[in-house]
Amino acid sequence: MVVSNEVITKYLIVHRIVDGKLVPSREGAVVSSPEINTWLTKFLFKPFNADEKFAFQIEEALPELMDQCSSIFNDQNNLLEKSIEIVELYLSTAHSNKSKDGEFIVAFFEDCIIGDEVTDVIGLFRIERKETFLKLEPTYDAFTLHKDEGISPTKIGQGAMIFNTDQESGYQILQIDKIGPKNEEFFWTESFLGASKVVDSYYHTQHLINNIQEFAQTNFDEDQSTEKITFVNDSIEFMKESEVFDQQAYSEQVLQAPELIEQFESFQGEKTQENPFLESEQFEISKPAIKSTKRYIRSVIKLDKNFHVYVHGNRENILRGYDEEKKKHFYTLYYEEET
């Protein structure tokens, strides 16, 4: 996705939600100022990860939302009417946060570039939190302060960008959900949008990294902290340096030990049974997926409240032991120079 100066935020409709009920807008705003259009476009597109793609689940049933979006793409005059239906659909879906006051913004963009295609985009944004700010207005010899409320670019909690491309596959969609509770984390994506992740290199790479981290947590003992950290670091480095993930090459260069190879292949087999879409033997590696995936196994060993040992690789330079006389564990560190 490319957000260039040519992208036009053509229409902007802001519906209010009060006590869980829709207060619909009577008309949409047309953005006529080029300066405001540029700022608004960057503001609305900024929260999205263009590499993690979604699509409507049309193989199961035609989602209502896809039908409404198709109507808007076919005739922009339907935008106001269909935007009201979209918000009503949102409110009719079981969700604890729907009763919170706020705004539901529906926008229509033109001339957005995705891949090699220039296309229109429908934007959906649920705003629940606003920020208070001070507005300074200069007078003849002083300033007047006004307290006001507005939307911060970092406060778009839930949103979706629906591109008018690949309709037969469910359109291309980008989405974010930063406010859903953990037990409802799939509400916005699955229940409301009726969308699922597109199975591509980003999808495979992201799942592999998650599997590697889960495998490290469950297959290394408590006294193998350095081995666990080194395993994850070596795995990530292998993926950074490779264009294609190859299971055999990974086993030879990273796993090495026959017992560890057998355990990991068995673990991957279980994951593939749980999710038949996963490709575990060979696939193209997505560098953006490596960059965006957060590691929950950190490269640090915390020793009581006294020391933190940061481990970046080469497990042979750090040894763990136990002092029988002092009845305490210890680490021995080997290095060539101090900086």
MORAWO-V807462 format. One record per residue. RES is the residue in three letters. SS is DSSP state (H for helix, E for strand, - for the rest). Layout:
BEGIN
res=RES ss=SS
res=RES ss=SS
END
This chain:
BEGIN
res=MET ss=-
res=VAL ss=E
res=VAL ss=-
res=SER ss=-
res=ASN ss=-
res=GLU ss=-
res=VAL ss=-
res=ILE ss=E
res=THR ss=E
res=LYS ss=E
res=TYR ss=E
res=LEU ss=E
res=ILE ss=E
res=VAL ss=E
res=HIS ss=E
res=ARG ss=E
res=ILE ss=E
res=VAL ss=E
res=ASP ss=-
res=GLY ss=-
res=LYS ss=E
res=LEU ss=E
res=VAL ss=E
res=PRO ss=-
res=SER ss=-
res=ARG ss=-
res=GLU ss=-
res=GLY ss=-
res=ALA ss=E
res=VAL ss=E
res=VAL ss=-
res=SER ss=-
res=SER ss=-
res=PRO ss=H
res=GLU ss=H
res=ILE ss=H
res=ASN ss=H
res=THR ss=H
res=TRP ss=H
res=LEU ss=H
res=THR ss=H
res=LYS ss=H
res=PHE ss=H
res=LEU ss=H
res=PHE ss=H
res=LYS ss=-
res=PRO ss=-
res=PHE ss=-
res=ASN ss=-
res=ALA ss=-
res=ASP ss=-
res=GLU ss=-
res=LYS ss=-
res=PHE ss=E
res=ALA ss=E
res=PHE ss=E
res=GLN ss=-
res=ILE ss=-
res=GLU ss=-
res=GLU ss=-
res=ALA ss=-
res=LEU ss=-
res=PRO ss=-
res=GLU ss=H
res=LEU ss=H
res=MET ss=H
res=ASP ss=H
res=GLN ss=H
res=CYS ss=H
res=SER ss=H
res=SER ss=H
res=ILE ss=H
res=PHE ss=H
res=ASN ss=H
res=ASP ss=-
res=GLN ss=H
res=ASN ss=H
res=ASN ss=H
res=LEU ss=H
res=LEU ss=H
res=GLU ss=H
res=LYS ss=H
res=SER ss=H
res=ILE ss=H
res=GLU ss=H
res=ILE ss=H
res=VAL ss=H
res=GLU ss=H
res=LEU ss=H
res=TYR ss=H
res=LEU ss=H
res=SER ss=H
res=THR ss=-
res=ALA ss=-
res=HIS ss=-
res=SER ss=H
res=ASN ss=H
res=LYS ss=H
res=SER ss=H
res=LYS ss=-
res=ASP ss=-
res=GLY ss=E
res=GLU ss=E
res=PHE ss=E
res=ILE ss=E
res=VAL ss=E
res=ALA ss=E
res=PHE ss=E
res=PHE ss=E
res=GLU ss=E
res=ASP ss=E
res=CYS ss=E
res=ILE ss=E
res=ILE ss=E
res=GLY ss=-
res=ASP ss=-
res=GLU ss=E
res=VAL ss=E
res=THR ss=E
res=ASP ss=E
res=VAL ss=E
res=ILE ss=E
res=GLY ss=E
res=LEU ss=E
res=PHE ss=E
res=ARG ss=E
res=ILE ss=E
res=GLU ss=-
res=ARG ss=-
res=LYS ss=-
res=GLU ss=E
res=THR ss=E
res=PHE ss=E
res=LEU ss=E
res=LYS ss=E
res=LEU ss=E
res=GLU ss=E
res=PRO ss=E
res=THR ss=-
res=TYR ss=-
res=ASP ss=-
res=ALA ss=-
res=PHE ss=E
res=THR ss=E
res=LEU ss=E
res=HIS ss=E
res=LYS ss=E
res=ASP ss=E
res=GLU ss=E
res=GLY ss=E
res=ILE ss=-
res=SER ss=-
res=PRO ss=H
res=THR ss=H
res=LYS ss=H
res=ILE ss=-
res=GLY ss=-
res=GLN ss=E
res=GLY ss=E
res=ALA ss=E
res=MET ss=E
res=ILE ss=E
res=PHE ss=E
res=ASN ss=-
res=THR ss=-
res=ASP ss=-
res=GLN ss=H
res=GLU ss=H
res=SER ss=H
res=GLY ss=-
res=TYR ss=-
res=GLN ss=E
res=ILE ss=E
res=LEU ss=E
res=GLN ss=E
res=ILE ss=E
res=ASP ss=E
res=LYS ss=-
res=ILE ss=-
res=GLY ss=-
res=PRO ss=-
res=LYS ss=H
res=ASN ss=H
res=GLU ss=H
res=GLU ss=-
res=PHE ss=-
res=PHE ss=H
res=TRP ss=H
res=THR ss=H
res=GLU ss=H
res=SER ss=H
res=PHE ss=H
res=LEU ss=-
res=GLY ss=-
res=ALA ss=E
res=SER ss=E
res=LYS ss=E
res=VAL ss=-
res=VAL ss=-
res=ASP ss=-
res=SER ss=H
res=TYR ss=H
res=TYR ss=H
res=HIS ss=H
res=THR ss=H
res=GLN ss=H
res=HIS ss=H
res=LEU ss=H
res=ILE ss=H
res=ASN ss=H
res=ASN ss=H
res=ILE ss=H
res=GLN ss=H
res=GLU ss=H
res=PHE ss=H
res=ALA ss=H
res=GLN ss=H
res=THR ss=H
res=ASN ss=H
res=PHE ss=-
res=ASP ss=-
res=GLU ss=-
res=ASP ss=-
res=GLN ss=-
res=SER ss=H
res=THR ss=H
res=GLU ss=H
res=LYS ss=H
res=ILE ss=H
res=THR ss=H
res=PHE ss=H
res=VAL ss=H
res=ASN ss=H
res=ASP ss=H
res=SER ss=H
res=ILE ss=H
res=GLU ss=H
res=PHE ss=H
res=MET ss=H
res=LYS ss=H
res=GLU ss=H
res=SER ss=-
res=GLU ss=-
res=VAL ss=E
res=PHE ss=E
res=ASP ss=E
res=GLN ss=H
res=GLN ss=H
res=ALA ss=H
res=TYR ss=H
res=SER ss=H
res=GLU ss=H
res=GLN ss=H
res=VAL ss=H
res=LEU ss=H
res=GLN ss=-
res=ALA ss=-
res=PRO ss=H
res=GLU ss=H
res=LEU ss=H
res=ILE ss=H
res=GLU ss=H
res=GLN ss=H
res=PHE ss=H
res=GLU ss=H
res=SER ss=H
res=PHE ss=H
res=GLN ss=H
res=GLY ss=H
res=GLU ss=H
res=LYS ss=H
res=THR ss=H
res=GLN ss=H
res=GLU ss=H
res=ASN ss=-
res=PRO ss=-
res=PHE ss=-
res=LEU ss=-
res=GLU ss=-
res=SER ss=-
res=GLU ss=-
res=GLN ss=E
res=PHE ss=E
res=GLU ss=E
res=ILE ss=-
res=SER ss=-
res=LYS ss=H
res=PRO ss=H
res=ALA ss=H
res=ILE ss=H
res=LYS ss=H
res=SER ss=H
res=THR ss=-
res=LYS ss=-
res=ARG ss=-
res=TYR ss=-
res=ILE ss=-
res=ARG ss=-
res=SER ss=-
res=VAL ss=E
res=ILE ss=E
res=LYS ss=E
res=LEU ss=E
res=ASP ss=-
res=LYS ss=-
res=ASN ss=-
res=PHE ss=E
res=HIS ss=E
res=VAL ss=E
res=TYR ss=E
res=VAL ss=-
res=HIS ss=-
res=GLY ss=-
res=ASN ss=-
res=ARG ss=H
res=GLU ss=H
res=ASN ss=H
res=ILE ss=E
res=LEU ss=E
res=ARG ss=E
res=GLY ss=E
res=TYR ss=E
res=ASP ss=E
res=GLU ss=-
res=GLU ss=-
res=LYS ss=-
res=LYS ss=-
res=LYS ss=E
res=HIS ss=E
res=PHE ss=E
res=TYR ss=E
res=THR ss=E
res=LEU ss=E
res=TYR ss=-
res=TYR ss=-
res=GLU ss=-
res=GLU ss=-
res=GLU ss=-
res=THR ss=-
END
